Amino acid sequence: MGPQGYEVDQKGRVVVPINSFSDGDPSAWPQHSNCVETDATVYLEKLGMQWMKERGEFQQGKTYILDQLPDGYVYWARPRQSRPELVDKFLWGHPSGKYFFSPNRFWPHFLYLMNGGSEPCECEHCGSVRKVSTSRGLPASTQRRPGRASGISRSALNDRIGLKQPGPSSSSINPHHHNLSSDYKILTRALERTRRKKFLAMDAEGNQDVFKELIYQLKADGTLERPVLEESNMDWRAERKLLKNHLTRVRMQHSFFPRLGELVLWYAEPPNGEIKFHWQTQTYQVYSAKEKKFVGIPTWYGGVVTQVPEEPLNLHDAIVETKKGYALNRSGFRIELFPDPNSSNKNMSTQYKYIPLSQIRPLSFWSIYLQGVNTTDFHPSIAHALTITSSFSMLDKYYFEGVWPNASVLCKGVYLGAELLIPGDAVRLMPLDRDGEININRKVTDVLVIDTIEIRLMECDANLQSPLLSQTTTARLLGKVYTLDPKLAFDRSTPLTDSEVTKSFDCTGMREYGLWYLRHEPDKVTEVSLDYVIGRCFESEYMDIMFENVVLDLDLVGVRDARLFGRDADERIAPGKEWFCGDNRLEQLGLESINGIEHSRYDDSRDPRMYRAIMNIINDEAVDADHRDSKIVRQLGRAHEGLIGSRSGYTTFDSAGKHSSMVATALGGEAATPYVNTELVEIDEAEDGDAGSSREIAPSTDSGDELVVVPMHKRQRRH
């Protein structure tokens, strides 16, 4: 028996029995054939912990789990419409017919059930319904969310209001032929809202699916070149300026600087030291210059960079911590421990630390810095980080071009495993044998300078009802390849001059690696799949200081082993595939939050309907319903400024008077009289869309196509 007399299961979790009271309604469960019941452990564990805390019986270090969900409630999974290989999960059973997105949203209703229904429920499906229904004088048993009757699906609305073939001309919905009841009007408006379709294609949240529409247009026109604009998507609009400034800043930094969203190797203790190789033990340890001795092997962690310094850094900062003008929370990096991407438990990501650059290393060097350390002594976050090394996600898909039935989407970056790659980066390429196969026993000699990053859509699917964009997708990097091996050069007798090296590489100090040659003809670019990319090429000064060895392949074996490990460990990789493609970086990492802020479908405050309404207002496409759905507080009544007899002047104190009667009175003005709207307003609401990630690109089927050299004019990079 466990604490408080509760049983303990085989995993050491304290099993907490729930009360028998429940209002769960099996008739409210989804009837779709693609919905299946799934493991509800995430609800059972989170609710168990919250309930024990509510009762004051929680003990630190213990893990709690409910013995079951309340009767009538079930955890269902359904394939995402835009990405069938991914599933969204919801808790069904609420009498309203609505589902819950997360345990946090279900918690108020769960507490209501555990209290036997003795007090009013304040959950998102009960609270608002009760307030509206009470004002109409309805008994509790008939309380319903305005705009749709509880438990009635959209497909059943026709039968409810007597329609067989709903249409604008149908006499059954003509108000001139029937005396409609209030409930009849509400159902009719709900039905009419389901007919509206502003876009040709929409994603799971109800936003415009621009990529599906572009493919549809491509089939109609045969050829198409067009910028990708998601004007109706608030996320896309909000990140425009921020993303542009961020990428500009990244382009100006040294390549060894950790970038936002990257996975890194880092340690916390002991501080104020320098990582050096200890020849006697053949391990990397912290060397204290003050004590003039090695002070031990640090505990290395895998973490994600969630904040970068505001203060400029240099190469010396990568060696040892230096004095800065700001505190560490502004001059250092914020690193969060990386949780298991295969697990629903993301508690590890809540642990973070601000650390200097000197305590961070690229994750690709994990096998070097951890040599001599038993794998059983690795911190779990190391294995978690290596799990995602065979995954990628594209950053800012900004241009679409194609000739039917194939198309390409140009991107401004790609998160390849742990790293972010952008145009201008020099990336090291895997060594190949004579047959073009990867051979890690050969020396790394080739570097590709990225000019273009693309997603290739092969055999596009223009069916607007289909969830897929194309039959296959592949990611490609395009650019010029340079080599250190004159035998592989286009012209082995003519290496690049110093000025040509400086012009060809953004990365400084490349001359120290040796003499560089063009791998192919000057008017040709090379395209490579992600399988052939090792990672960024770091400055020669950095490699010399860290390893006293300026070569390109120190981490080759580590990268190869990490990807093999990831392909076995990452449960999101489809059978027969070698890569997982995420819609965005956070989905690629499997994170629910970053910097303590929940994102996407994990964000309880996310309101896609409100966002769409705000975007309609910004785009000057708003209707009356958008002003209501936007939840923007507006000043009621007619404007008083500029009218005859009104004040023509304006002072900076005017706005203060609107918000504070005390301030207005103190300034000699009249206190603003609050406006009270006592008239009952009937609200018509349609069901919110799913809170899943928006689909943009179908999963990659890239299985390692051969390196291809294509003659073509150098394409101007579009921004």
C-alpha positions in Angstrom: 0.0 0.0 0.0 1.1 3.5 -0.7 0.7 6.8 1.1 -2.7 7.5 2.6 -3.5 3.8 2.2 -3.7 4.0 -1.6 -2.5 1.2 -3.8 0.7 1.5 -5.9 0.9 0.1 -9.5 3.8 -1.7 -11.1 5.3 1.6 -12.2 5.4 2.9 -8.7 2.5 5.3 -9.2 0.0 5.9 -6.4 -3.4 4.9 -7.7 -6.1 7.3 -6.6 -9.8 6.1 -6.8 -12.3 8.6 -8.0 -15.9 9.3 -6.8 -18.7 7.6 -8.6 -20.7 10.7 -9.5 -20.5 11.6 -13.2 -22.6 13.3 -15.9 -20.7 11.7 -18.8 -22.9 11.0 -21.8 -21.9 8.2 -24.2 -24.3 9.6 -26.8 -22.1 12.6 -27.0 -19.1 10.5 -28.2 -18.0 11.1 -31.8 -19.6 8.8 -34.4 -16.9 9.2 -37.0 -15.4 6.0 -38.1 -11.8 7.5 -38.0 -12.0 8.1 -34.2 -10.6 5.4 -32.0 -10.2 5.2 -28.2 -6.6 5.8 -27.0 -4.5 5.6 -23.9 -5.7 8.2 -21.4 -2.6 8.1 -19.1 -1.8 11.8 -19.7 -5.3 12.7 -18.2 -5.1 10.2 -15.4 -1.7 11.3 -14.3 -2.2 15.1 -14.5 -5.7 15.0 -13.0 -4.5 12.6 -10.3 -1.7 15.0 -9.3 -4.0 18.1 -9.4 -6.7 16.4 -7.3 -4.2 15.3 -4.6 -2.9 18.9 -4.4 -6.5 20.1 -4.2 -7.2 17.8 -1.3 -3.9 18.7 0.4 -2.6 15.1 0.2 0.1 15.6 -2.4 3.6 14.4 -1.4 6.7 15.7 -3.3 8.4 13.0 -5.3 5.3 10.8 -5.6 3.6 10.2 -9.0 -0.2 9.9 -8.9 -2.6 8.4 -11.3 -6.4 8.1 -11.2 -7.9 4.6 -11.3 -10.2 5.6 -14.2 -11.9 8.4 -16.0 -15.3 9.4 -14.8 -18.0 7.2 -16.2 -19.2 8.3 -19.6 -15.9 10.0 -20.5 -13.6 8.6 -23.1 -10.3 9.7 -24.6 -10.5 9.5 -28.4 -7.9 10.0 -31.1 -8.5 11.0 -34.7 -6.1 11.5 -37.6 -5.4 15.1 -38.4 -7.2 16.1 -41.6 -4.1 17.8 -43.0 -1.6 15.2 -41.8 -3.2 11.7 -41.5 -0.1 10.2 -40.0 -0.5 12.5 -37.0 -3.4 12.3 -34.6 -5.2 14.8 -32.4 -6.6 13.6 -29.1 -9.6 14.9 -27.2 -11.7 13.9 -24.2 -15.4 13.4 -25.0 -18.4 12.8 -22.9 -19.6 16.2 -21.8 -23.4 16.5 -22.0 -23.0 19.5 -24.3 -21.4 17.4 -27.0 -18.2 19.4 -26.8 -14.8 17.9 -26.2 -11.9 19.0 -24.0 -8.5 19.8 -25.5 -6.3 19.1 -22.5 -6.4 18.0 -18.8 -6.1 21.6 -17.8 -9.3 22.5 -19.5 -11.1 19.4 -18.1 -9.9 20.1 -14.6 -12.7 22.5 -13.5 -15.3 20.0 -14.7 -13.5 17.1 -13.1 -13.4 18.9 -9.8 -17.2 19.6 -10.2 -17.8 15.9 -10.6 -15.6 14.9 -7.6 -17.6 17.3 -5.5 -20.8 15.5 -6.4 -22.1 18.4 -8.5 -22.9 20.3 -5.3 -21.6 23.6 -6.7 -22.0 25.2 -10.2 -19.3 24.1 -12.7 -17.1 26.8 -14.1 -15.6 24.8 -17.0 -15.6 26.2 -20.5 -18.6 24.1 -21.5 -20.7 24.6 -18.4 -20.0 28.2 -17.1 -20.9 30.2 -20.2 -23.9 28.0 -20.9 -25.3 28.4 -17.4 -25.0 32.1 -17.5 -26.9 32.5 -20.7 -29.5 29.9 -19.9 -30.2 31.3 -16.4 -30.8 34.8 -17.9 -33.4 33.2 -20.2 -35.1 31.5 -17.3 -34.3 27.9 -18.5 -34.0 25.1 -15.9 -30.6 23.5 -15.4 -31.6 20.4 -17.2 -32.2 22.3 -20.4 -29.1 24.5 -20.3 -27.4 24.6 -23.7 -24.7 26.6 -25.4 -26.3 29.2 -27.6 -26.2 28.5 -31.3 -26.4 24.7 -31.2 -28.4 22.2 -29.2 -26.5 19.9 -27.0 -25.7 16.5 -28.4 -26.9 17.3 -31.9 -24.3 17.0 -34.7 -24.3 19.2 -37.7 -25.5 16.3 -39.9 -28.6 16.0 -37.6 -29.6 19.6 -37.9 -31.6 19.0 -41.1 -33.8 16.4 -39.4 -34.2 18.6 -36.4 -35.7 21.5 -38.4 -37.4 19.4 -41.0 -35.0 19.8 -43.9 -34.2 17.1 -46.4 -32.3 19.2 -49.0 -31.3 22.5 -47.4 -31.0 25.3 -49.8 -31.8 29.0 -50.1 -35.0 28.3 -52.0 -36.3 25.6 -49.7 -39.7 26.6 -48.3 -38.9 24.8 -45.1 -36.5 27.6 -44.1 -38.4 30.5 -45.6 -39.4 32.8 -42.7 -42.3 34.1 -44.9 -43.9 30.6 -45.0 -43.4 29.6 -41.3 -43.7 31.1 -37.9 -40.2 30.2 -36.6 -39.6 29.7 -32.9 -36.6 31.1 -31.2 -34.9 27.7 -31.0 -35.8 27.2 -34.7 -34.0 30.4 -35.7 -30.9 29.5 -33.7 -30.6 26.2 -35.4 -31.2 27.8 -38.8 -28.4 30.3 -38.3 -26.1 27.5 -37.1 -26.9 25.6 -40.3 -26.3 28.6 -42.5 -22.9 29.2 -40.8 -21.8 25.7 -41.8 -22.5 26.5 -45.4 -20.2 29.5 -45.5 -16.8 28.9 -46.9 -14.5 31.8 -47.3 -11.6 29.9 -48.7 -11.1 27.1 -51.3 -9.2 25.1 -48.7 -8.9 25.4 -44.9 -6.6 23.9 -42.4 -7.7 22.2 -39.1 -8.1 25.6 -37.3 -10.3 27.1 -40.1 -7.5 29.2 -41.6 -6.8 29.5 -45.3 -4.7 26.6 -46.5 -2.6 28.6 -49.0 -0.5 25.7 -50.1 -3.5 23.6 -51.1 -5.0 26.5 -52.9 -1.6 27.2 -54.7 -1.5 23.6 -55.9 -5.1 23.8 -57.1 -4.2 27.0 -59.0 -1.0 25.3 -60.4 -3.1 22.5 -61.9 -5.4 25.1 -63.5 -2.6 27.2 -64.9 0.0 24.5 -65.7 2.8 26.7 -64.3 2.8 29.0 -61.3 5.3 31.3 -59.5 3.9 33.2 -56.6 5.0 34.5 -53.1 3.4 32.6 -50.2 1.2 35.1 -48.3 -1.0 34.0 -45.4 -2.7 37.3 -44.8 -5.6 35.7 -42.8 -3.2 33.8 -40.5 -2.4 35.8 -37.3 0.6 33.6 -36.5 2.1 34.3 -39.9 1.4 38.1 -39.8 2.7 38.4 -36.2 6.1 36.9 -37.0 7.0 38.8 -40.2 9.1 41.6 -38.8 10.4 39.5 -35.9 11.6 36.7 -38.1 13.2 39.0 -40.6 15.2 40.8 -37.9 16.1 37.5 -36.3 17.5 35.9 -39.5 19.4 39.0 -40.3 21.1 38.9 -36.9 21.8 35.2 -37.3 23.5 35.8 -40.6 25.9 38.3 -39.0 27.0 35.9 -36.2 29.8 33.4 -36.2 28.6 29.9 -37.2 29.6 28.4 -33.8 27.1 30.6 -31.9 24.1 28.6 -30.7 20.9 29.7 -32.5 17.4 30.0 -31.2 15.6 26.7 -31.2 18.8 24.6 -31.6 19.7 21.7 -29.4 23.0 21.9 -27.7 25.3 20.2 -25.3 25.7 22.1 -22.0 26.8 21.8 -18.4 26.1 23.9 -15.3 28.8 22.8 -12.7 31.5 23.5 -12.1 31.4 27.1 -13.4 34.3 29.5 -14.0 36.5 27.0 -15.8 37.6 25.9 -19.2 36.9 22.6 -20.9 40.2 20.9 -21.7 41.3 17.4 -22.7 42.8 15.4 -19.8 45.5 13.2 -21.3 45.9 10.8 -18.4 42.2 9.9 -18.2 41.4 10.5 -21.9 38.4 12.6 -21.0 37.3 16.2 -21.3 37.3 17.9 -17.9 36.9 21.4 -16.5 40.2 23.1 -15.8 40.4 25.8 -13.2 43.0 28.4 -14.0 42.6 29.8 -10.5 43.4 26.4 -8.8 45.7 25.4 -11.7 44.2 21.9 -11.9 41.5 19.8 -13.4 38.4 19.8 -11.2 36.4 16.9 -12.8 34.2 15.8 -15.6 31.1 18.0 -15.9 27.6 16.6 -16.1 26.6 17.2 -19.7 22.9 17.8 -20.5 20.9 18.1 -23.7 19.0 21.3 -24.0 17.1 23.6 -26.3 18.2 27.3 -26.7 15.1 29.4 -25.8 16.8 32.8 -25.4 20.0 34.3 -26.9 22.2 37.1 -25.5 21.4 40.7 -26.1 25.0 41.6 -25.7 27.5 40.8 -28.6 29.9 37.9 -28.0 33.2 36.9 -29.5 35.4 33.9 -29.8 37.0 34.5 -26.3 33.5 34.0 -24.8 33.4 30.5 -26.2 36.5 29.6 -24.2 35.9 31.0 -20.7 33.3 33.2 -19.1 34.1 36.9 -19.4 32.8 40.0 -17.6 29.8 41.6 -19.3 27.9 44.8 -19.0 24.6 42.9 -18.3 23.6 40.2 -15.9 23.7 36.6 -17.1 20.0 36.6 -17.9 20.8 39.2 -20.7 24.3 38.3 -21.6 23.9 34.5 -21.5 21.8 31.8 -23.1 18.6 30.4 -21.6 18.7 26.7 -22.0 15.8 24.4 -21.2 16.4 20.7 -20.5 15.1 18.6 -23.4 12.3 16.1 -22.6 11.5 12.8 -24.3 9.8 13.7 -27.6 8.0 10.3 -27.5 6.5 10.9 -24.1 3.5 13.0 -23.0 5.4 14.0 -19.9 7.2 17.3 -20.7 8.0 18.3 -17.1 11.7 18.3 -17.8 11.3 21.3 -20.1 10.3 23.4 -17.1 13.8 23.2 -15.8 16.1 25.9 -17.3 19.3 27.8 -16.6 21.0 30.9 -17.9 24.6 30.0 -18.8 27.5 31.6 -20.6 28.7 30.6 -24.0 31.7 28.9 -22.6 29.5 26.2 -21.1 27.8 25.3 -24.4 29.0 23.0 -27.2 27.4 21.9 -30.5 25.4 18.7 -30.0 27.2 17.1 -32.9 30.3 16.9 -30.7 28.5 14.8 -28.1 30.6 11.6 -28.7 33.8 13.7 -28.3 33.0 15.5 -25.0 31.4 12.4 -23.5 34.2 10.0 -24.4 35.3 8.1 -21.3 31.9 8.4 -19.7 29.8 5.3 -19.4 26.5 5.5 -21.3 24.6 4.5 -18.2 25.9 7.7 -16.6 24.5 9.9 -19.4 21.8 12.3 -18.3 18.5 11.3 -19.9 18.3 14.6 -21.8 21.2 13.4 -23.9 19.3 10.5 -25.3 16.2 12.7 -25.7 18.2 15.1 -27.8 19.7 12.4 -30.0 16.2 11.0 -30.7 15.3 13.9 -32.9 18.5 14.0 -35.0 16.7 12.2 -37.9 14.0 14.9 -38.1 13.7 18.2 -39.8 11.3 21.2 -40.2 11.3 24.1 -42.6 11.5 27.7 -41.5 9.4 30.4 -43.2 8.1 28.9 -46.5 8.0 32.1 -48.6 7.8 31.3 -52.3 6.0 28.8 -54.4 6.9 27.7 -58.0 6.0 24.7 -60.1 5.2 23.1 -63.4 2.3 20.7 -63.0 2.4 18.1 -61.5 5.5 19.0 -59.5 6.2 22.1 -57.4 8.8 23.6 -55.1 8.4 25.7 -51.9 11.4 27.9 -51.1 12.2 28.4 -47.5 14.4 30.7 -45.5 15.8 28.0 -43.2 15.7 24.4 -42.2 16.1 22.9 -38.8 18.1 19.7 -39.5 18.2 17.6 -36.4 19.8 19.9 -33.8 20.9 22.7 -36.0 19.4 25.6 -37.9 20.7 26.1 -41.4 20.0 29.2 -43.5 21.2 30.5 -46.9 24.8 31.6 -46.7 25.8 28.8 -44.3 28.6 26.5 -45.4 27.7 22.9 -44.6 30.0 19.9 -44.6 29.0 17.0 -46.8 29.3 13.3 -46.2 32.3 11.6 -47.9 31.3 9.3 -50.8 32.9 6.3 -52.4 33.2 5.8 -56.1 29.6 4.5 -56.4 28.2 7.6 -54.7 27.4 5.9 -51.4 28.2 7.4 -48.1 31.5 6.1 -46.7 32.4 7.4 -43.2 35.9 5.8 -43.5 36.9 8.4 -46.1 38.0 11.9 -45.3 35.5 14.8 -45.4 36.6 17.3 -48.1 33.5 18.9 -49.5 31.5 21.9 -48.3 28.3 23.3 -49.9 27.5 27.0 -49.5 23.7 27.1 -49.3 22.0 29.4 -51.8 18.5 28.0 -51.7 16.5 25.7 -49.4 13.5 23.9 -51.0 10.8 21.4 -50.3 10.0 19.4 -53.5 6.4 18.3 -54.0 6.2 15.5 -56.4 2.9 14.4 -58.1 0.9 17.1 -56.4 -2.7 16.4 -55.3 -5.0 19.2 -56.4 -8.1 17.6 -54.9 -9.3 20.1 -52.3 -10.9 17.4 -50.2 -7.6 15.4 -50.0 -5.5 16.0 -46.9 -2.2 15.5 -48.8 -0.3 18.1 -50.9 1.6 15.5 -52.9 2.4 11.9 -53.2 6.0 12.4 -52.1 8.0 15.2 -50.7 11.8 15.8 -50.4 13.9 18.5 -48.9 16.8 19.9 -50.9 19.7 22.2 -50.3 21.1 24.0 -53.4 24.4 25.8 -53.8 28.0 25.6 -55.0 30.3 22.9 -53.7 33.9 23.5 -52.8 36.5 20.8 -52.1 39.9 20.4 -50.4 40.7 17.4 -52.7 42.2 18.6 -56.0 41.4 15.2 -57.5 37.7 16.0 -57.2 38.1 19.5 -58.4 36.7 20.8 -61.7 40.1 22.5 -62.3 42.7 20.9 -60.0 45.4 23.4 -61.2 43.6 26.5 -60.1 42.7 26.8 -56.4 40.7 29.7 -55.1 42.6 32.8 -54.3 42.4 34.5 -50.8 39.9 37.1 -52.2 37.8 34.3 -53.8 37.7 32.4 -50.6 36.6 35.4 -48.7 33.9 36.1 -51.3 32.7 32.5 -51.5 32.3 31.8 -47.7 30.5 33.8 -45.1 32.3 31.7 -42.5 35.6 33.3 -41.6 39.0 31.6 -41.5 38.2 29.0 -44.2 41.6 29.4 -45.7 43.1 27.6 -42.6 41.4 24.4 -43.6 43.6 24.2 -46.8 43.4 25.1 -50.5 39.8 25.2 -51.8 38.8 24.3 -55.3 35.5 24.5 -57.2 33.9 21.0 -57.2 32.0 21.6 -60.4 31.8 24.0 -63.3 31.3 27.7 -62.2 27.9 27.9 -63.9 26.5 24.9 -62.1 24.9 24.4 -58.7 24.6 21.2 -56.8 21.5 20.0 -55.0 21.8 17.5 -52.1 19.4 15.7 -49.9 19.6 16.1 -46.1 21.2 12.6 -45.8 24.4 14.0 -47.2 24.7 16.9 -44.8 26.8 16.6 -41.6 26.2 20.0 -40.2 27.5 23.6 -40.3 31.2 24.3 -40.9 32.7 26.1 -38.0 35.4 28.8 -38.0 38.9 27.4 -38.1 39.9 29.5 -35.1 37.1 27.8 -33.1 38.2 24.3 -34.1 41.8 25.1 -33.3 41.1 26.4 -29.8 38.6 23.6 -28.9 40.4 20.6 -30.4 43.8 21.9 -31.7 42.8 20.1 -34.9 41.4 22.1 -37.9 39.5 19.4 -39.8 36.0 18.9 -41.2 35.2 15.4 -39.9 35.7 15.4 -36.1 32.0 14.8 -35.5 31.3 12.6 -38.5 31.0 9.4 -36.6 28.9 11.1 -33.8 26.5 12.5 -36.3 26.1 9.2 -38.1 25.5 7.3 -34.9 23.1 9.9 -33.6 20.9 9.6 -36.8 20.9 5.8 -36.6 19.9 6.1 -33.0 17.2 8.6 -33.8 15.7 6.4 -36.6 15.3 3.6 -34.1 14.2 5.7 -31.1 11.9 8.3 -32.7 8.4 6.8 -32.7 7.1 9.5 -35.0 9.1 8.2 -38.0 6.7 6.2 -40.3 7.6 2.6 -41.1 10.0 2.4 -44.0 11.0 6.0 -43.7 14.2 7.5 -42.4 13.1 11.1 -41.5 10.3 12.8 -39.6 9.1 16.1 -41.0 7.5 18.5 -38.5 5.2 21.4 -39.5 7.4 23.7 -37.3 10.3 23.5 -35.0 8.2 22.9 -31.8 6.3 20.0 -33.4 9.7 18.6 -34.6 11.0 18.8 -31.0 7.7 17.5 -29.6 7.5 20.4 -27.1 4.3 21.7 -25.5 5.8 24.9 -24.3 8.9 27.1 -24.7 10.0 29.8 -22.3 7.2 28.6 -20.1 4.6 29.6 -22.7 2.3 26.9 -24.1 1.9 26.9 -27.9 -0.5 25.7 -30.5 -3.0 23.1 -29.4 -1.4 23.0 -26.0 -2.2 26.6 -25.3 -5.4 26.8 -23.3 -5.8 30.5 -24.1 -5.5 30.0 -27.9 -8.7 31.1 -29.6 -8.5 30.5 -33.4 -12.0 32.0 -33.9 -10.9 35.3 -32.2 -7.7 35.4 -34.2 -9.6 35.0 -37.5 -12.0 37.8 -36.5 -9.1 40.1 -35.7 -7.4 39.3 -39.0 -10.6 40.1 -40.8 -10.7 43.5 -39.1 -7.1 44.2 -39.9 -7.7 43.1 -43.6 -10.8 45.3 -43.8 -13.0 42.3 -44.4 -14.9 42.3 -41.2 -18.6 41.8 -40.7 -20.6 42.4 -37.5 -19.9 38.9 -36.2 -16.1 39.6 -36.5 -16.3 42.6 -34.2 -18.0 40.4 -31.6 -15.8 37.4 -32.0 -12.6 39.6 -31.8 -13.4 40.3 -28.2 -12.0 43.8 -28.6 -13.5 46.3 -26.2 -15.0 49.1 -28.2 -16.3 52.5 -27.0 -20.0 52.6 -27.4 -22.1 55.5 -28.5 -21.4 58.1 -31.2 -18.2 60.0 -31.5 -18.1 63.4 -29.6 -14.9 64.9 -31.0 -15.2 67.1 -34.0 -19.0 67.6 -33.6 -20.6 71.0 -33.4 -20.6 72.0 -29.7 -18.0 69.5 -28.7 -14.5 70.1 -27.5 -12.1 70.6 -30.3 -9.0 70.4 -28.2 -7.2 67.3 -27.0 -4.9 66.7 -24.1 -2.8 63.8 -23.0 -5.1 63.6 -19.9 -8.2 62.6 -22.0 -7.3 59.0 -22.1 -6.6 58.9 -18.4 -10.1 60.1 -17.7 -11.6 57.3 -19.7 -9.9 54.7 -17.5 -10.0 56.2 -14.0 -12.8 58.3 -12.4 -10.4 59.2 -9.6 -7.9 60.7 -12.1 -10.6 62.5 -14.0 -12.0 64.1 -10.9 -8.6 65.2 -9.7 -8.0 66.9 -13.0 -11.2 68.8 -12.7 -13.2 66.8 -15.2 -16.3 64.7 -14.8 -15.9 61.0 -14.0 -16.7 58.8 -16.9 -20.0 57.0 -16.4 -19.7 53.3 -17.1 -22.0 52.0 -19.8 -24.1 49.1 -18.7 -25.8 47.0 -21.4 -28.8 45.5 -19.8 -30.4 44.2 -22.9 -30.2 40.4 -23.4 -28.0 39.7 -26.5 -28.6 36.4 -28.3 -25.3 35.0 -29.4 -24.8 32.6 -32.2 -21.6 30.5 -32.0 -20.3 27.9 -34.3 -18.1 25.2 -33.0 -14.4 26.1 -32.9 -12.0 24.3 -35.2 -9.5 21.8 -34.0 -6.5 23.2 -32.3 -4.0 21.1 -34.2 -1.0 22.5 -36.0 -1.8 23.9 -39.5 -0.7 21.6 -42.3 1.7 23.1 -44.7 3.9 20.3 -46.1 3.3 16.6 -46.3 5.7 14.3 -44.5 9.0 13.7 -46.2 9.6 10.5 -48.1 13.2 11.4 -48.7 15.2 8.2 -48.4 18.5 9.5 -49.5 18.5 10.4 -53.2 21.9 10.7 -54.8 23.7 14.0 -55.0 22.7 15.7 -58.2 24.6 18.3 -60.2 22.4 20.4 -62.5 23.3 23.1 -65.0 21.2 26.1 -64.4 21.5 29.8 -64.1 22.1 30.9 -60.5 18.7 31.8 -59.1 18.5 35.1 -57.3 17.5 34.6 -53.7 14.1 36.0 -53.1 13.4 37.7 -49.8 
